[in-house]
């Protein structure tokens, strides 16, 4: 590649990056500031819930079968109410599915 073609490629890349940056800023401009603050603040909760679920090895314990929170709490020696709230939060973020009251199943991520 000669110097002129390289210069054009660099300019084209710079324009594409500026356009990509502009696209990324659109949600910040459209979303009202109070709602954006709530999103930023709740990001910690979501990451913390995922961390706790991984630390407790919930997905390994549940496996592919449907389990009730009471049986899961007994197996893991946890408070049933607290485990139910944790699993409900995980279900709201799409990491597990809630079939019935207090019956949960992990989602399959094999196709990702």
Buried (B, 14 or more C-beta within 10 A) or exposed (E): EEEEEEEEEEEEEEEEEEEEEEEEEEEEEEEEEEEEEEEEEEEEEBEEBBEBBEEBEBBEEBEEEEBBBEEBBEEEEBEBEEBBEBBBBBBEEEBBBBEEEBBBBBEEEEEE
